[in-house]
Amino acid sequence: MVDGIPTWEEVARDYGRFLYTVAYRLTGNDQDAQDLVQEALMRVRRGLERYEPGSLKGWLARIVTNVHLDNMRRQTRRPTSSFPDDPDQVLPPSPAADEFSSDLSADLQRALLNLPDEFRIPVVLCDVADQSYEQISAVLDIPIGTVRSRIHRGRRILRSTLDGIER
């Protein structure tokens, strides 16, 4: 670490799991999470010289979230699959079966993935990436009041969904 700025290798080694955790909670899919981490680490490599020492986790969470949002925008502009002839025949994706998915219950992970992005992303940044409201506000470029309300609503939806599952 030079002048409080870690090397790319240190970031990859020491924060790779953190990046994967955030990416997995945003995507709910091991392969997509790995792709997000790979792209995020490429962006870290390009941007490390401009990093100003501070909250490294906050900076990394912002990068992986921005990669996720960029990918979502790209998919919206260029859908990768056509609509099925009979939408009722489409099966929902099954949860990832890797060892990481055991960190959260399968029900909680499914409920988290069913949250609309506008709620899921702030909840993941707050509760998984441990980011402050101010940091989330900066990452998503929305007012702090909006961050608070989205986290509150997202948690309320999660509780409601999980209560329905337990009964």
Phi and psi in degrees as GROMACS dihedral restraints (atoms count N, CA, C in turn):
[ dihedral_restraints ]
;  ai    aj    ak    al  type     phi  dphi    fc
    3     4     5     6     1  -110.3    20    10
    4     5     6     7     1   122.9    20    10
    6     7     8     9     1    51.9    20    10
    7     8     9    10     1    38.1    20    10
    9    10    11    12     1    79.0    20    10
   10    11    12    13     1     1.3    20    10
   12    13    14    15     1  -104.7    20    10
   13    14    15    16     1   119.6    20    10
   15    16    17    18     1   -73.0    20    10
   16    17    18    19     1   158.3    20    10
   18    19    20    21     1   -77.9    20    10
   19    20    21    22     1   164.4    20    10
   21    22    23    24     1   -60.8    20    10
   22    23    24    25     1   -39.8    20    10
   24    25    26    27     1   -61.9    20    10
   25    26    27    28     1   -40.1    20    10
   27    28    29    30     1   -65.1    20    10
   28    29    30    31     1   -41.1    20    10
   30    31    32    33     1   -62.3    20    10
   31    32    33    34     1   -49.0    20    10
   33    34    35    36     1   -61.0    20    10
   34    35    36    37     1   -43.5    20    10
   36    37    38    39     1   -71.7    20    10
   37    38    39    40     1   -46.9    20    10
   39    40    41    42     1   -86.3    20    10
   40    41    42    43     1   -23.3    20    10
   42    43    44    45     1  -123.2    20    10
   43    44    45    46     1     4.8    20    10
   45    46    47    48     1   -58.9    20    10
   46    47    48    49     1   -42.2    20    10
   48    49    50    51     1   -66.3    20    10
   49    50    51    52     1   -39.8    20    10
   51    52    53    54     1   -60.4    20    10
   52    53    54    55     1   -47.5    20    10
   54    55    56    57     1   -59.4    20    10
   55    56    57    58     1   -42.5    20    10
   57    58    59    60     1   -64.6    20    10
   58    59    60    61     1   -41.3    20    10
   60    61    62    63     1   -58.6    20    10
   61    62    63    64     1   -48.8    20    10
   63    64    65    66     1   -63.4    20    10
   64    65    66    67     1   -46.4    20    10
   66    67    68    69     1   -61.8    20    10
   67    68    69    70     1   -42.2    20    10
   69    70    71    72     1   -65.9    20    10
   70    71    72    73     1   -40.2    20    10
   72    73    74    75     1   -69.8    20    10
   73    74    75    76     1   -27.5    20    10
   75    76    77    78     1   -76.8    20    10
   76    77    78    79     1   -36.4    20    10
   78    79    80    81     1  -103.2    20    10
   79    80    81    82     1   -32.1    20    10
   81    82    83    84     1    72.2    20    10
   82    83    84    85     1    15.7    20    10
   84    85    86    87     1  -139.2    20    10
   85    86    87    88     1   129.0    20    10
   87    88    89    90     1   -59.9    20    10
   88    89    90    91     1   -48.7    20    10
   90    91    92    93     1   -64.5    20    10
   91    92    93    94     1   -44.3    20    10
   93    94    95    96     1   -63.4    20    10
   94    95    96    97     1   -38.6    20    10
   96    97    98    99     1   -64.8    20    10
   97    98    99   100     1   -42.8    20    10
   99   100   101   102     1   -62.3    20    10
  100   101   102   103     1   -40.7    20    10
  102   103   104   105     1   -62.8    20    10
  103   104   105   106     1   -41.9    20    10
  105   106   107   108     1   -61.6    20    10
  106   107   108   109     1   -44.0    20    10
  108   109   110   111     1   -63.2    20    10
  109   110   111   112     1   -42.7    20    10
  111   112   113   114     1   -60.8    20    10
  112   113   114   115     1   -46.9    20    10
  114   115   116   117     1   -65.4    20    10
  115   116   117   118     1   -40.1    20    10
  117   118   119   120     1   -62.2    20    10
  118   119   120   121     1   -42.3    20    10
  120   121   122   123     1   -66.7    20    10
  121   122   123   124     1   -31.9    20    10
  123   124   125   126     1   -65.5    20    10
  124   125   126   127     1   -40.6    20    10
  126   127   128   129     1   -68.1    20    10
  127   128   129   130     1   -36.1    20    10
  129   130   131   132     1   -61.3    20    10
  130   131   132   133     1   -44.8    20    10
  132   133   134   135     1   -58.1    20    10
  133   134   135   136     1   -43.7    20    10
  135   136   137   138     1   -71.2    20    10
  136   137   138   139     1   -29.8    20    10
  138   139   140   141     1  -103.5    20    10
  139   140   141   142     1    -2.3    20    10
  141   142   143   144     1   -61.4    20    10
  142   143   144   145     1   -33.2    20    10
  144   145   146   147     1   -67.8    20    10
  145   146   147   148     1   -22.2    20    10
  147   148   149   150     1   -95.4    20    10
  148   149   150   151     1    -4.9    20    10
  150   151   152   153     1   -65.2    20    10
  151   152   153   154     1   130.4    20    10
  153   154   155   156     1  -104.7    20    10
  154   155   156   157     1   122.6    20    10
  156   157   158   159     1   -47.8    20    10
  157   158   159   160     1   135.1    20    10
  159   160   161   162     1   175.9    20    10
  160   161   162   163     1  -130.2    20    10
  162   163   164   165     1   -84.9    20    10
  163   164   165   166     1    96.1    20    10
  165   166   167   168     1   -63.5    20    10
  166   167   168   169     1   -41.5    20    10
  168   169   170   171     1   -62.3    20    10
  169   170   171   172     1   -38.8    20    10
  171   172   173   174     1   -63.5    20    10
  172   173   174   175     1   -42.9    20    10
  174   175   176   177     1   -63.7    20    10
  175   176   177   178     1   -43.7    20    10
  177   178   179   180     1   -67.5    20    10
  178   179   180   181     1   -40.4    20    10
  180   181   182   183     1   -62.7    20    10
  181   182   183   184     1   -38.0    20    10
  183   184   185   186     1   -64.0    20    10
  184   185   186   187     1   -42.8    20    10
  186   187   188   189     1   -63.7    20    10
  187   188   189   190     1   -50.2    20    10
  189   190   191   192     1   -65.8    20    10
  190   191   192   193     1   -34.6    20    10
  192   193   194   195     1   -67.6    20    10
  193   194   195   196     1   -42.1    20    10
  195   196   197   198     1   -64.4    20    10
  196   197   198   199     1   -37.4    20    10
  198   199   200   201     1   -61.9    20    10
  199   200   201   202     1   -44.8    20    10
  201   202   203   204     1   -60.8    20    10
  202   203   204   205     1   -47.6    20    10
  204   205   206   207     1   -63.9    20    10
  205   206   207   208     1   -39.8    20    10
  207   208   209   210     1   -61.7    20    10
  208   209   210   211     1   -42.9    20    10
  210   211   212   213     1   -63.8    20    10
  211   212   213   214     1   -39.8    20    10
  213   214   215   216     1   -64.0    20    10
  214   215   216   217     1   -42.8    20    10
  216   217   218   219     1   -62.9    20    10
  217   218   219   220     1   -41.9    20    10
  219   220   221   222     1   -63.2    20    10
  220   221   222   223     1   -42.1    20    10
  222   223   224   225     1   -67.5    20    10
  223   224   225   226     1   -32.1    20    10
  225   226   227   228     1   -67.1    20    10
  226   227   228   229     1   -39.7    20    10
  228   229   230   231     1   -73.9    20    10
  229   230   231   232     1   -34.5    20    10
  231   232   233   234     1  -129.8    20    10
  232   233   234   235     1    84.7    20    10
  234   235   236   237     1   -57.5    20    10
  235   236   237   238     1   138.9    20    10
  237   238   239   240     1   -91.9    20    10
  238   239   240   241     1   -14.2    20    10
  240   241   242   243     1  -135.8    20    10
  241   242   243   244     1   152.8    20    10
  243   244   245   246     1   -85.5    20    10
  244   245   246   247     1   163.7    20    10
  246   247   248   249     1   -73.6    20    10
  247   248   249   250     1   141.3    20    10
  249   250   251   252     1   -70.4    20    10
  250   251   252   253     1   155.6    20    10
  252   253   254   255     1   -65.4    20    10
  253   254   255   256     1   -36.8    20    10
  255   256   257   258     1  -127.6    20    10
  256   257   258   259     1    94.0    20    10
  258   259   260   261     1   -59.7    20    10
  259   260   261   262     1   -23.7    20    10
  261   262   263   264     1   -69.3    20    10
  262   263   264   265     1   -17.3    20    10
  264   265   266   267     1   -87.1    20    10
  265   266   267   268     1    -7.8    20    10
  267   268   269   270     1   -77.6    20    10
  268   269   270   271     1   130.2    20    10
  270   271   272   273     1   -94.7    20    10
  271   272   273   274     1   141.4    20    10
  273   274   275   276     1   -67.9    20    10
  274   275   276   277     1   151.0    20    10
  276   277   278   279     1   -66.3    20    10
  277   278   279   280     1   146.4    20    10
  279   280   281   282     1   -83.2    20    10
  280   281   282   283     1   153.4    20    10
  282   283   284   285     1   -66.3    20    10
  283   284   285   286     1   154.3    20    10
  285   286   287   288     1   -61.5    20    10
  286   287   288   289     1   144.4    20    10
  288   289   290   291     1  -105.8    20    10
  289   290   291   292     1    11.8    20    10
  291   292   293   294     1   -76.2    20    10
  292   293   294   295     1   171.8    20    10
  294   295   296   297     1   -64.8    20    10
  295   296   297   298     1   -24.9    20    10
  297   298   299   300     1   -66.8    20    10
  298   299   300   301     1   -33.5    20    10
  300   301   302   303     1   -64.4    20    10
  301   302   303   304     1   -15.2    20    10
  303   304   305   306     1   -74.3    20    10
  304   305   306   307     1   -11.6    20    10
  306   307   308   309     1   -64.7    20    10
  307   308   309   310     1   -31.5    20    10
  309   310   311   312     1  -120.3    20    10
  310   311   312   313     1   150.0    20    10
  312   313   314   315     1   -63.2    20    10
  313   314   315   316     1   153.3    20    10
  315   316   317   318     1   -60.4    20    10
  316   317   318   319     1   -37.8    20    10
  318   319   320   321     1   -64.2    20    10
  319   320   321   322     1   -42.2    20    10
  321   322   323   324     1   -67.0    20    10
  322   323   324   325     1   -42.0    20    10
  324   325   326   327     1   -63.0    20    10
  325   326   327   328     1   -43.2    20    10
  327   328   329   330     1   -62.1    20    10
  328   329   330   331     1   -43.9    20    10
  330   331   332   333     1   -63.3    20    10
  331   332   333   334     1   -39.9    20    10
  333   334   335   336     1   -63.3    20    10
  334   335   336   337     1   -43.3    20    10
  336   337   338   339     1   -68.7    20    10
  337   338   339   340     1   -25.4    20    10
  339   340   341   342     1   -82.0    20    10
  340   341   342   343     1   -10.2    20    10
  342   343   344   345     1   -67.6    20    10
  343   344   345   346     1   139.3    20    10
  345   346   347   348     1   -59.5    20    10
  346   347   348   349     1   148.1    20    10
  348   349   350   351     1   -52.4    20    10
  349   350   351   352     1   -36.4    20    10
  351   352   353   354     1   -62.4    20    10
  352   353   354   355     1   -22.1    20    10
  354   355   356   357     1  -102.2    20    10
  355   356   357   358     1   -40.3    20    10
  357   358   359   360     1   -61.3    20    10
  358   359   360   361     1   -46.1    20    10
  360   361   362   363     1   -61.9    20    10
  361   362   363   364     1   -48.7    20    10
  363   364   365   366     1   -63.5    20    10
  364   365   366   367     1   -36.9    20    10
  366   367   368   369     1   -64.8    20    10
  367   368   369   370     1   -44.3    20    10
  369   370   371   372     1   -63.3    20    10
  370   371   372   373     1   -45.2    20    10
  372   373   374   375     1   -62.3    20    10
  373   374   375   376     1   -37.2    20    10
  375   376   377   378     1   -78.0    20    10
  376   377   378   379     1   -52.3    20    10
  378   379   380   381     1   -90.1    20    10
  379   380   381   382     1   -22.6    20    10
  381   382   383   384     1  -102.8    20    10
  382   383   384   385     1   -48.7    20    10
  384   385   386   387     1   -86.4    20    10
  385   386   387   388     1    -5.8    20    10
  387   388   389   390     1    57.2    20    10
  388   389   390   391     1    42.8    20    10
  390   391   392   393     1   -92.6    20    10
  391   392   393   394     1   149.1    20    10
  393   394   395   396     1   -76.3    20    10
  394   395   396   397     1   164.2    20    10
  396   397   398   399     1   -59.6    20    10
  397   398   399   400     1   -38.0    20    10
  399   400   401   402     1   -62.9    20    10
  400   401   402   403     1   -43.0    20    10
  402   403   404   405     1   -65.7    20    10
  403   404   405   406     1   -41.8    20    10
  405   406   407   408     1   -64.4    20    10
  406   407   408   409     1   -41.1    20    10
  408   409   410   411     1   -58.0    20    10
  409   410   411   412     1   -42.9    20    10
  411   412   413   414     1   -68.2    20    10
  412   413   414   415     1   -42.4    20    10
  414   415   416   417     1   -62.2    20    10
  415   416   417   418     1   -46.5    20    10
  417   418   419   420     1   -91.3    20    10
  418   419   420   421     1    -7.6    20    10
  420   421   422   423     1    57.0    20    10
  421   422   423   424     1    49.2    20    10
  423   424   425   426     1  -133.3    20    10
  424   425   426   427     1   157.2    20    10
  426   427   428   429     1   -63.6    20    10
  427   428   429   430     1   153.3    20    10
  429   430   431   432     1   -59.3    20    10
  430   431   432   433     1   -38.5    20    10
  432   433   434   435     1   -59.5    20    10
  433   434   435   436     1   -37.7    20    10
  435   436   437   438     1   -68.1    20    10
  436   437   438   439     1   -39.9    20    10
  438   439   440   441     1   -58.6    20    10
  439   440   441   442     1   -49.2    20    10
  441   442   443   444     1   -59.0    20    10
  442   443   444   445     1   -45.8    20    10
  444   445   446   447     1   -68.5    20    10
  445   446   447   448     1   -37.0    20    10
  447   448   449   450     1   -68.9    20    10
  448   449   450   451     1   -38.6    20    10
  450   451   452   453     1   -65.5    20    10
  451   452   453   454     1   -45.0    20    10
  453   454   455   456     1   -60.0    20    10
  454   455   456   457     1   -49.5    20    10
  456   457   458   459     1   -64.4    20    10
  457   458   459   460     1   -41.0    20    10
  459   460   461   462     1   -61.6    20    10
  460   461   462   463     1   -44.2    20    10
  462   463   464   465     1   -65.5    20    10
  463   464   465   466     1   -38.5    20    10
  465   466   467   468     1   -64.1    20    10
  466   467   468   469     1   -42.6    20    10
  468   469   470   471     1   -63.5    20    10
  469   470   471   472     1   -42.5    20    10
  471   472   473   474     1   -59.9    20    10
  472   473   474   475     1   -47.6    20    10
  474   475   476   477     1   -59.2    20    10
  475   476   477   478     1   -45.7    20    10
  477   478   479   480     1   -61.5    20    10
  478   479   480   481     1   -44.4    20    10
  480   481   482   483     1   -63.6    20    10
  481   482   483   484     1   -45.3    20    10
  483   484   485   486     1   -68.9    20    10
  484   485   486   487     1   -35.4    20    10
  486   487   488   489     1   -61.8    20    10
  487   488   489   490     1   -39.9    20    10
  489   490   491   492     1   -66.1    20    10
  490   491   492   493     1   -32.3    20    10
  492   493   494   495     1   -73.7    20    10
  493   494   495   496     1   -38.0    20    10
  495   496   497   498     1   -71.2    20    10
  496   497   498   499     1   -20.0    20    10
